[in-house]
């Protein structure tokens, strides 16, 4: 959320990033749409596609979500391994 309380939709953010990729400058987009340059640069970083192993493109935001999901699954996996070891013991 910006300082003045305006929330921009994901579609609007994607449109600004697309316009930037098509050649519009950040300063021009900032003055035309009333969004700060810092905010636009943040959107460009978050929403620009990133190549994954040269095959698939994902956004930085999606990449961060994947990393968080992997971390959660690794913790869950460790818990399940420990539980298996406990229940596998013979009394």
TORLOLO-159151 format. One record per residue (C-alpha): chain; y, z, x. Coordinates in steps of 0.25 Angstrom, whole numbers, m for minus. Layout:
% TORLOLO-159151
(rec 'A', (Y, Z, X))
...
This chain:
% TORLOLO-159151
(rec 'A', (0, 0, 0))
(rec 'A', (14, m3, 5))
(rec 'A', (25, 7, 6))
(rec 'A', (32, 3, m7))
(rec 'A', (19, 4, m14))
(rec 'A', (16, m11, m17))
(rec 'A', (1, m14, m16))
(rec 'A', (m3, m28, m13))
(rec 'A', (m15, m34, m19))
(rec 'A', (m26, m39, m10))
(rec 'A', (m24, m53, m15))
(rec 'A', (m9, m53, m11))
(rec 'A', (m13, m48, 3))
(rec 'A', (m23, m59, 4))
(rec 'A', (m12, m69, 0))
(rec 'A', (m2, m64, 10))
(rec 'A', (m13, m65, 21))
(rec 'A', (m17, m79, 17))
(rec 'A', (m2, m83, 17))
(rec 'A', (m1, m78, 31))
(rec 'A', (m14, m85, 36))
(rec 'A', (m8, m98, 30))
(rec 'A', (4, m97, 39))
(rec 'A', (15, m88, 32))
(rec 'A', (21, m77, 41))
(rec 'A', (20, m63, 39))
(rec 'A', (35, m61, 38))
(rec 'A', (36, m72, 28))
(rec 'A', (25, m66, 19))
(rec 'A', (32, m52, 21))
(rec 'A', (45, m57, 16))
(rec 'A', (39, m66, 5))
(rec 'A', (30, m56, m1))
(rec 'A', (37, m43, 2))
(rec 'A', (26, m37, 11))
(rec 'A', (28, m31, 24))
(rec 'A', (24, m39, 37))
(rec 'A', (15, m27, 41))
(rec 'A', (8, m27, 28))
(rec 'A', (5, m42, 29))
(rec 'A', (0, m40, 43))
(rec 'A', (m9, m29, 38))
(rec 'A', (m15, m38, 27))
(rec 'A', (m17, m50, 37))
(rec 'A', (m25, m41, 46))
(rec 'A', (m33, m35, 34))
(rec 'A', (m35, m48, 26))
(rec 'A', (m37, m59, 37))
(rec 'A', (m51, m63, 39))
(rec 'A', (m59, m59, 51))
(rec 'A', (m70, m67, 56))
(rec 'A', (m83, m59, 57))
(rec 'A', (m93, m65, 67))
(rec 'A', (m86, m78, 65))
(rec 'A', (m92, m81, 52))
(rec 'A', (m86, m72, 41))
(rec 'A', (m72, m68, 39))
(rec 'A', (m68, m55, 33))
(rec 'A', (m55, m47, 32))
(rec 'A', (m51, m35, 41))
(rec 'A', (m52, m27, 29))
(rec 'A', (m66, m31, 25))
(rec 'A', (m70, m29, 40))
(rec 'A', (m65, m14, 39))
(rec 'A', (m72, m12, 26))
(rec 'A', (m85, m17, 33))
(rec 'A', (m83, m8, 45))
(rec 'A', (m82, 4, 35))
(rec 'A', (m94, 0, 27))
(rec 'A', (m102, m1, 40))
(rec 'A', (m98, 12, 45))
(rec 'A', (m102, 18, 31))
(rec 'A', (m115, 11, 31))
(rec 'A', (m118, 16, 45))
(rec 'A', (m115, 31, 41))
(rec 'A', (m124, 29, 29))
(rec 'A', (m135, 23, 38))
(rec 'A', (m134, 35, 47))
(rec 'A', (m136, 45, 36))
(rec 'A', (m148, 37, 30))
(rec 'A', (m154, 37, 44))
(rec 'A', (m153, 52, 45))
(rec 'A', (m158, 54, 31))
(rec 'A', (m170, 46, 34))
(rec 'A', (m173, 54, 47))
(rec 'A', (m172, 67, 39))
(rec 'A', (m181, 62, 28))
(rec 'A', (m191, 56, 37))
(rec 'A', (m194, 69, 44))
(rec 'A', (m208, 75, 40))
(rec 'A', (m207, 90, 35))
